[in-house]
Amino acid sequence: MTSDRPAVERLRDYLQSLSPQARALLTAELERAVLRGEDDPGNDLVLQELRRTMRAAAQPIPRVLYGARRFFMPLEPFLFEGPADHKRLGRLARASLDPIWQWIGRDLMPAEARALTEDIEQAFLVEDPVRADKLARALHDRAVERLGEVIGTLETKDKARRRFAMQVGTPRAADDVTILMRILAIRDRLAELARRLPDHIRAFEHEYIDQVKGQIDSARKALQMQSAQAAHVCLFGLIIVSNRLAAPWQLIRIARRAAENEDAARIAGTPYAVAVDIVLSDLEYMVAELRSELKVGRPVASLLKTMHDTARGLRTEMKLSAESPWARQLAAIRAAVSNILGAELETTTGRVRRLLRPRPANEIVPGSLLDAIDVQDAEARVELVGACRHYAGELAVSEVTLRTCSELTQYLETGTKILLDALRQAEDAERPFRHSQLDAAVRFCRTIFGPDYAGVLAKAVDAAVQGHPAERRSLRA
């Protein structure tokens, strides 16, 4: 603790040197970062010292965090971390919370939000959580009333929806605010349901299915006079269940259980048909996530496995007729995945060839190496081919995967032999480049042929290096 003291003192000196306006802006921005889910351990220390400095200077402390977090607390199970323009049934992007909170305080109910938020903050400062919860509930009730009024004016007016989207500032403003209103309207039912449901479900089998269905049925019956809210309890209750499943696609089993049949038409006629909609919506979200991850070059093998398992579960757990809406939606998803992966796979062999192409000595800059970023990008694409071999059928990329695997296999088998011969005969100036080509080939072969083959190739590369005339002279010396 003593070693940290100088750093804390320097932080205090810096914060004291700021103007009151700068301190207020910094406090608000740090608290909004926490609201967005950006949990930086240093934020708490800076916020603590900021508040201490502002209290010492008798400066009002702006607090957007605790009032906002109390307000949005019922939404926590329904938030996701992806971009705000991505759609997931019954869920809200965490990135949308801050603009929605700003809109509530600025346009929806500025006076009530300001007054109740200040009271909530004061209750927090005096450590009175009961009063803070009571005030938050009052803010929720008022928000539900006002949100209902606003949403009612948007249903049939495109111009009003466009204006509303500009005011709220999120890509899916009307949908986001509707989800917020529906969750807040039944927050107590959802909280009680969450307490009664199992914390983690490794396999969603008969015992768990009946237990979960019984709890959701009870919550729905309590709201049977309000059919819309009963449907919302089913939707959001099933999302809570999905969060607790080791394999979220298994959520569709509760719909099959409700219908006591595998036929999609029978399932569609039950209140639990929304479970299938949730799983399909999540699969569509994975498609958007796949596109984003490939764009920045991140590994996607785990994501592909989840998509594969979800698509297979949808096809095997239900009897989907070709003309059913769910079958058409699944077919569209698989087509989108096929297009995304196909475009990536088609270029893989070409990238590998450009890197491993045997080059005449006059094309090699003395002492140069393959570009590490190019090698890393090509390796990621080769790994994508390897992953697609396991999941090609359900992801509708069997043909392009088979063709790409065949091309890579043939090229690596013949190309590495040529590269080894070139390394053995290389002059000193070109040896680093040819060695870097074979190092890249070893990495690619590890994915296509396995670690044993890659290990044999690596030994052959070492032997070629040690067998080079210049190397032998060095060893003799």
Wavefront OBJ file of the C-alpha trace (Angstrom):
o trace
v 0.000 0.000 0.000
v 2.947 2.306 0.776
v 4.346 1.818 -2.736
v 1.028 2.984 -4.235
v 0.872 6.170 -2.195
v 3.062 8.386 -4.421
v 0.950 7.476 -7.479
v -2.267 8.311 -5.598
v -0.812 11.603 -4.433
v 0.202 12.497 -7.998
v -3.331 11.664 -9.134
v -4.777 13.939 -6.437
v -2.472 16.775 -7.454
v -3.518 16.372 -11.079
v -7.228 16.313 -10.265
v -6.892 19.396 -8.066
v -5.244 21.217 -10.970
v -8.277 20.663 -13.199
v -11.012 23.228 -13.549
v -14.396 22.426 -11.935
v -15.916 21.994 -15.380
v -13.194 19.524 -16.433
v -13.635 17.518 -13.226
v -17.403 17.337 -13.788
v -16.961 16.199 -17.401
v -14.384 13.591 -16.424
v -16.632 12.226 -13.664
v -19.619 11.944 -16.010
v -17.583 10.241 -18.734
v -16.022 7.685 -16.377
v -19.406 6.810 -14.913
v -20.908 6.428 -18.383
v -18.021 4.084 -19.253
v -19.014 1.872 -16.332
v -22.634 2.023 -17.502
v -21.478 0.794 -20.916
v -19.817 -2.187 -19.236
v -16.224 -0.938 -19.657
v -14.918 -2.242 -16.354
v -11.433 -0.760 -15.993
v -10.053 -1.319 -12.463
v -8.448 2.120 -12.577
v -11.812 3.839 -13.101
v -12.935 3.164 -9.533
v -9.793 4.719 -8.073
v -10.017 7.792 -10.304
v -13.735 8.232 -9.552
v -13.105 7.893 -5.824
v -10.381 10.553 -5.896
v -12.461 12.789 -8.160
v -15.374 12.774 -5.720
v -13.047 13.402 -2.773
v -11.477 16.369 -4.585
v -14.873 17.772 -5.570
v -16.272 17.433 -2.044
v -13.219 19.186 -0.633
v -13.806 22.025 -3.094
v -17.541 22.143 -2.222
v -18.261 21.372 -5.882
v -21.527 19.570 -6.819
v -20.817 15.996 -7.886
v -22.577 14.875 -11.078
v -23.666 11.252 -10.781
v -25.038 9.536 -13.823
v -23.876 6.087 -12.804
v -25.855 4.980 -9.799
v -29.209 6.365 -10.873
v -28.803 4.917 -14.357
v -27.556 1.569 -13.123
v -30.438 1.278 -10.683
v -32.824 2.171 -13.467
v -31.407 -0.372 -15.922
v -30.805 -3.147 -13.383
v -33.864 -5.222 -14.471
v -32.440 -5.298 -18.013
v -29.165 -7.001 -17.082
v -30.169 -10.553 -18.192
v -31.302 -9.196 -21.564
v -28.236 -7.151 -22.525
v -25.652 -8.194 -25.078
v -22.223 -6.763 -25.785
v -22.359 -6.522 -29.580
v -22.936 -3.497 -31.821
v -26.158 -1.582 -31.239
v -27.335 -2.094 -34.834
v -27.332 -5.880 -34.501
v -30.727 -7.401 -33.720
v -31.455 -10.106 -31.150
v -35.016 -10.987 -30.228
v -35.922 -9.673 -26.779
v -32.441 -8.298 -26.126
v -30.871 -4.855 -25.977
v -27.295 -3.845 -26.800
v -25.474 -2.528 -23.754
v -24.086 0.213 -25.978
v -27.650 1.564 -26.346
v -28.157 2.228 -22.618
v -26.263 5.500 -22.421
v -28.097 7.234 -25.326
v -31.432 5.924 -24.031
v -30.669 7.274 -20.563
v -29.717 10.642 -22.038
v -32.991 10.717 -24.005
v -35.062 9.858 -20.924
v -33.487 12.655 -18.921
v -33.608 15.163 -21.767
v -36.869 14.482 -23.644
v -39.049 11.780 -22.096
v -39.472 12.965 -18.517
v -36.702 15.413 -17.599
v -38.200 16.738 -14.367
v -39.172 13.338 -12.913
v -35.932 11.684 -13.980
v -33.819 14.469 -12.498
v -35.689 14.576 -9.197
v -35.895 10.835 -8.683
v -32.290 10.278 -9.767
v -31.064 12.860 -7.268
v -33.094 11.149 -4.540
v -31.689 7.755 -5.542
v -28.148 9.127 -5.408
v -28.786 10.666 -2.007
v -30.157 7.362 -0.711
v -27.035 5.662 -1.989
v -24.757 8.188 -0.278
v -26.417 7.577 3.089
v -26.380 3.806 2.469
v -30.145 3.360 2.404
v -30.642 0.644 -0.289
v -34.290 0.115 0.654
v -35.139 3.730 -0.115
v -32.995 3.623 -3.274
v -34.929 0.572 -4.510
v -38.268 2.200 -3.692
v -37.311 5.331 -5.620
v -36.035 3.276 -8.560
v -39.374 1.447 -8.694
v -41.192 4.777 -8.792
v -38.972 5.859 -11.674
v -39.688 2.560 -13.469
v -43.448 2.958 -13.068
v -43.383 6.495 -14.412
v -41.127 5.457 -17.303
v -43.435 2.581 -18.313
v -46.367 4.976 -18.455
v -44.529 7.574 -20.519
v -42.853 5.005 -22.795
v -46.231 3.463 -23.572
v -47.567 6.856 -24.618
v -44.598 7.541 -26.882
v -44.547 4.109 -28.519
v -48.289 4.334 -29.188
v -47.695 7.377 -31.385
v -45.080 5.575 -33.507
v -46.958 2.478 -34.647
v -48.340 3.846 -37.914
v -46.289 6.999 -38.521
v -43.032 6.547 -40.422
v -42.083 10.200 -40.137
v -42.549 10.103 -36.375
v -40.402 6.963 -36.154
v -37.583 8.634 -38.063
v -37.733 11.685 -35.835
v -37.855 9.462 -32.770
v -34.766 7.545 -33.946
v -32.858 10.813 -34.239
v -33.905 11.865 -30.745
v -32.931 8.604 -29.049
v -29.760 8.163 -31.063
v -29.637 4.365 -31.361
v -29.838 2.460 -34.678
v -32.953 0.572 -33.576
v -34.553 3.184 -31.345
v -38.197 2.090 -31.506
v -37.353 -1.578 -30.916
v -34.927 -0.726 -28.105
v -37.403 1.438 -26.243
v -40.195 -1.127 -26.731
v -38.021 -3.850 -25.187
v -37.172 -1.518 -22.296
v -40.840 -0.776 -21.633
v -41.909 -4.421 -21.775
v -39.215 -5.572 -19.384
v -39.867 -2.791 -16.878
v -43.615 -3.493 -16.979
v -43.110 -7.081 -15.743
v -39.819 -6.666 -13.898
v -41.100 -8.167 -10.649
v -42.447 -11.289 -12.379
v -39.163 -11.723 -14.218
v -37.094 -11.220 -11.073
v -39.136 -13.810 -9.199
v -38.926 -16.210 -12.141
v -35.141 -15.757 -12.314
v -34.854 -16.649 -8.619
v -36.839 -19.856 -9.116
v -35.074 -21.107 -12.239
v -31.928 -23.318 -12.072
v -28.666 -21.363 -12.148
v -26.973 -23.601 -14.720
v -28.324 -26.358 -16.948
v -25.713 -28.622 -18.498
v -28.229 -30.597 -20.578
v -31.819 -29.428 -21.088
v -33.529 -32.785 -20.642
v -36.954 -33.903 -19.353
v -36.495 -33.091 -15.658
v -35.231 -29.574 -16.285
v -37.684 -28.941 -19.111
v -40.692 -29.772 -16.933
v -39.325 -27.711 -14.037
v -38.708 -24.664 -16.213
v -42.029 -25.005 -18.031
v -43.878 -25.233 -14.730
v -42.281 -22.025 -13.445
v -43.001 -20.089 -16.650
v -46.562 -21.425 -16.812
v -47.167 -20.195 -13.261
v -45.857 -16.736 -14.131
v -48.019 -16.648 -17.271
v -51.162 -17.695 -15.403
v -50.643 -14.887 -12.908
v -50.972 -12.514 -15.876
v -53.639 -14.392 -17.843
v -55.966 -11.388 -17.799
v -53.238 -9.434 -19.596
v -52.432 -11.660 -22.563
v -49.722 -9.382 -23.981
v -47.803 -9.351 -20.725
v -48.216 -13.126 -20.397
v -46.578 -13.515 -23.815
v -43.796 -11.167 -22.731
v -43.183 -13.248 -19.596
v -42.769 -16.283 -21.835
v -40.339 -14.503 -24.174
v -38.150 -12.897 -21.521
v -38.393 -15.905 -19.208
v -37.078 -18.144 -21.972
v -34.208 -15.715 -22.601
v -33.254 -16.036 -18.929
v -33.305 -19.817 -19.369
v -31.206 -19.545 -22.543
v -28.564 -17.605 -20.611
v -28.245 -20.523 -18.200
v -28.021 -23.325 -20.755
v -24.638 -24.818 -21.559
v -25.991 -25.259 -25.114
v -28.501 -22.430 -25.706
v -29.905 -24.054 -28.864
v -31.476 -26.696 -26.614
v -34.086 -24.087 -25.673
v -36.189 -25.382 -28.604
v -36.802 -28.568 -26.607
v -39.264 -26.770 -24.357
v -41.316 -25.841 -27.439
v -41.327 -29.447 -28.578
v -42.341 -30.530 -25.067
v -45.218 -28.013 -25.025
v -46.514 -29.366 -28.344
v -45.828 -32.989 -27.353
v -44.839 -33.388 -30.975
v -41.872 -32.741 -33.288
v -44.008 -31.254 -36.057
v -43.181 -27.581 -36.625
v -46.810 -26.683 -37.332
v -47.904 -28.124 -33.983
v -45.050 -26.373 -32.182
v -45.927 -23.062 -33.830
v -49.370 -23.208 -32.246
v -48.063 -23.203 -28.659
v -47.017 -20.213 -26.521
v -43.533 -21.721 -26.421
v -43.011 -21.376 -30.164
v -41.123 -18.201 -29.278
v -38.279 -20.480 -28.080
v -37.614 -21.389 -31.717
v -37.743 -17.689 -32.661
v -35.157 -16.918 -29.975
v -32.775 -19.613 -31.205
v -33.130 -18.510 -34.843
v -32.608 -14.880 -33.853
v -29.459 -15.815 -31.947
v -28.220 -17.745 -34.982
v -28.785 -14.677 -37.173
v -26.817 -12.650 -34.648
v -23.973 -15.184 -34.913
v -23.893 -14.600 -38.667
v -23.317 -10.885 -38.072
v -20.708 -11.744 -35.449
v -18.964 -14.119 -37.881
v -18.768 -11.393 -40.497
v -17.282 -8.947 -37.983
v -14.763 -11.430 -36.566
v -13.511 -12.437 -40.012
v -13.157 -8.801 -40.992
v -10.696 -8.144 -38.166
v -8.967 -11.513 -38.495
v -9.992 -13.126 -35.208
v -10.283 -16.935 -34.820
v -13.820 -18.210 -35.422
v -13.548 -21.960 -34.843
v -15.524 -21.814 -31.585
v -18.196 -19.626 -33.187
v -18.475 -22.002 -36.154
v -18.993 -24.942 -33.798
v -21.793 -23.108 -31.979
v -23.439 -22.208 -35.297
v -23.087 -25.782 -36.522
v -24.626 -27.233 -33.356
v -27.476 -24.714 -33.445
v -28.328 -25.356 -37.110
v -28.162 -29.115 -36.592
v -30.335 -28.904 -33.491
v -32.996 -26.938 -35.339
v -33.068 -29.529 -38.123
v -32.975 -32.660 -35.964
v -35.129 -31.670 -32.988
v -38.083 -30.643 -35.168
v -39.726 -31.761 -38.376
v -39.442 -28.668 -40.539
v -41.428 -28.753 -43.769
v -39.733 -26.940 -46.625
v -42.488 -24.304 -46.748
v -42.613 -23.464 -43.043
v -41.443 -19.940 -42.072
v -38.827 -21.403 -39.737
v -37.420 -23.621 -42.494
v -37.182 -20.645 -44.856
v -35.499 -18.548 -42.166
v -32.980 -21.304 -41.437
v -32.293 -21.735 -45.160
v -31.626 -17.998 -45.498
v -29.238 -18.103 -42.547
v -27.321 -21.063 -43.977
v -27.116 -19.289 -47.345
v -25.695 -16.178 -45.677
v -23.095 -18.257 -43.826
v -22.212 -20.064 -47.051
v -21.656 -16.751 -48.840
v -19.482 -15.347 -46.051
v -17.331 -18.444 -45.626
v -17.214 -19.205 -49.329
v -15.745 -15.804 -50.105
v -13.037 -16.350 -47.473
v -12.223 -19.920 -48.503
v -12.013 -19.107 -52.212
v -9.052 -16.780 -51.652
v -7.098 -18.979 -49.216
v -5.115 -21.069 -51.679
v -4.149 -17.975 -53.653
v -2.776 -16.269 -50.551
v -0.754 -19.336 -49.589
v 0.636 -19.618 -53.116
v 1.722 -15.967 -53.150
v 3.641 -16.473 -49.922
v 5.235 -19.845 -50.732
v 5.901 -19.315 -54.442
v 9.475 -20.394 -55.265
v 11.222 -17.237 -56.395
v 14.395 -16.774 -58.410
v 17.281 -15.262 -56.497
v 17.073 -11.970 -58.378
v 13.559 -11.353 -56.965
v 14.683 -11.682 -53.345
v 15.971 -8.652 -51.477
v 19.096 -9.717 -49.554
v 18.288 -10.482 -45.920
v 14.517 -9.982 -46.359
v 11.744 -12.085 -44.784
v 8.099 -12.786 -45.486
v 5.830 -10.110 -44.037
v 4.686 -11.394 -40.616
v 1.221 -9.855 -40.983
v 0.708 -11.542 -44.361
v 1.746 -14.873 -42.864
v -0.569 -14.420 -39.895
v -3.492 -13.538 -42.172
v -2.877 -16.556 -44.401
v -2.542 -18.843 -41.371
v -5.884 -17.599 -40.040
v -7.491 -18.451 -43.379
v -5.910 -21.901 -43.415
v -7.217 -22.452 -39.878
v -10.647 -21.395 -41.128
v -10.423 -24.104 -43.786
v -9.494 -26.604 -41.088
v -12.465 -25.572 -38.948
v -14.867 -25.715 -41.893
v -13.878 -29.328 -42.554
v -15.629 -30.284 -39.315
v -18.743 -28.138 -39.782
v -19.121 -27.850 -43.567
v -22.372 -29.797 -43.895
v -24.554 -27.747 -41.582
v -22.943 -24.483 -42.712
v -23.550 -25.255 -46.414
v -19.899 -24.958 -47.474
v -19.093 -28.605 -48.203
v -18.159 -28.130 -51.856
v -15.913 -25.086 -51.470
v -14.292 -26.555 -48.346
v -13.501 -29.850 -50.080
v -12.084 -28.060 -53.111
v -9.956 -25.680 -51.012
v -8.640 -28.535 -48.847
v -7.674 -30.500 -51.955
v -5.884 -27.500 -53.481
v -3.996 -26.733 -50.274
v -3.043 -30.387 -49.744
v -1.664 -30.734 -53.240
v 0.175 -27.429 -53.185
v 1.757 -27.906 -49.753
v 2.861 -31.489 -50.540
v 4.686 -30.452 -53.718
v 5.577 -26.874 -52.834
v 7.444 -27.644 -49.608
v 9.767 -30.083 -51.419
v 10.682 -27.371 -53.932
v 11.243 -24.869 -51.120
v 13.495 -27.318 -49.245
v 15.640 -27.854 -52.333
v 15.834 -24.081 -52.862
v 16.934 -23.556 -49.236
v 19.651 -26.186 -49.543
v 21.090 -24.454 -52.621
v 20.475 -20.841 -51.514
v 23.212 -18.231 -51.287
v 23.690 -16.410 -47.998
v 21.755 -13.303 -49.089
v 18.585 -15.211 -49.981
v 18.629 -17.825 -47.221
v 16.643 -15.778 -44.605
v 13.775 -15.293 -47.066
v 13.643 -18.948 -48.120
v 13.864 -20.013 -44.476
v 10.918 -17.725 -43.603
v 8.897 -19.317 -46.411
v 9.434 -22.766 -44.936
v 8.625 -21.526 -41.438
v 5.294 -20.309 -42.822
v 4.788 -23.653 -44.606
v 5.287 -25.506 -41.316
v 2.539 -23.385 -39.717
v 0.141 -24.055 -42.591
v 0.898 -27.796 -42.606
v 0.177 -28.036 -38.893
v -3.449 -27.174 -39.655
v -3.873 -29.160 -42.882
v -1.870 -32.318 -42.076
v -1.558 -32.252 -38.287
v 1.287 -31.676 -35.796
v 3.185 -34.880 -36.688
v 3.568 -33.918 -40.334
v 4.498 -30.347 -39.360
v 7.118 -31.701 -36.936
v 8.730 -33.835 -39.647
v 8.804 -30.856 -42.010
v 10.352 -28.645 -39.320
v 13.144 -31.217 -38.819
v 13.713 -31.297 -42.573
v 14.036 -27.517 -42.560
v 16.597 -27.684 -39.727
v 18.521 -30.345 -41.615
v 18.511 -28.209 -44.761
v 19.859 -25.248 -42.797
v 22.566 -27.291 -41.094
v 23.497 -29.027 -44.346
v 24.107 -25.729 -46.164
v 27.794 -25.224 -47.168
v 28.026 -21.942 -45.266
v 26.559 -23.607 -42.188
v 29.028 -26.511 -42.438
v 31.937 -24.049 -42.635
v 30.571 -22.293 -39.543
v 30.301 -25.601 -37.679
v 33.854 -26.615 -38.620
v 35.111 -23.242 -37.474
l 1 2 3 4 5 6 7 8 9 10 11 12 13 14 15 16 17 18 19 20 21 22 23 24 25 26 27 28 29 30 31 32 33 34 35 36 37 38 39 40 41 42 43 44 45 46 47 48 49 50 51 52 53 54 55 56 57 58 59 60 61 62 63 64 65 66 67 68 69 70 71 72 73 74 75 76 77 78 79 80 81 82 83 84 85 86 87 88 89 90 91 92 93 94 95 96 97 98 99 100 101 102 103 104 105 106 107 108 109 110 111 112 113 114 115 116 117 118 119 120 121 122 123 124 125 126 127 128 129 130 131 132 133 134 135 136 137 138 139 140 141 142 143 144 145 146 147 148 149 150 151 152 153 154 155 156 157 158 159 160 161 162 163 164 165 166 167 168 169 170 171 172 173 174 175 176 177 178 179 180 181 182 183 184 185 186 187 188 189 190 191 192 193 194 195 196 197 198 199 200 201 202 203 204 205 206 207 208 209 210 211 212 213 214 215 216 217 218 219 220 221 222 223 224 225 226 227 228 229 230 231 232 233 234 235 236 237 238 239 240 241 242 243 244 245 246 247 248 249 250 251 252 253 254 255 256 257 258 259 260 261 262 263 264 265 266 267 268 269 270 271 272 273 274 275 276 277 278 279 280 281 282 283 284 285 286 287 288 289 290 291 292 293 294 295 296 297 298 299 300 301 302 303 304 305 306 307 308 309 310 311 312 313 314 315 316 317 318 319 320 321 322 323 324 325 326 327 328 329 330 331 332 333 334 335 336 337 338 339 340 341 342 343 344 345 346 347 348 349 350 351 352 353 354 355 356 357 358 359 360 361 362 363 364 365 366 367 368 369 370 371 372 373 374 375 376 377 378 379 380 381 382 383 384 385 386 387 388 389 390 391 392 393 394 395 396 397 398 399 400 401 402 403 404 405 406 407 408 409 410 411 412 413 414 415 416 417 418 419 420 421 422 423 424 425 426 427 428 429 430 431 432 433 434 435 436 437 438 439 440 441 442 443 444 445 446 447 448 449 450 451 452 453 454 455 456 457 458 459 460 461 462 463 464 465 466 467 468 469 470 471 472 473 474 475 476 477
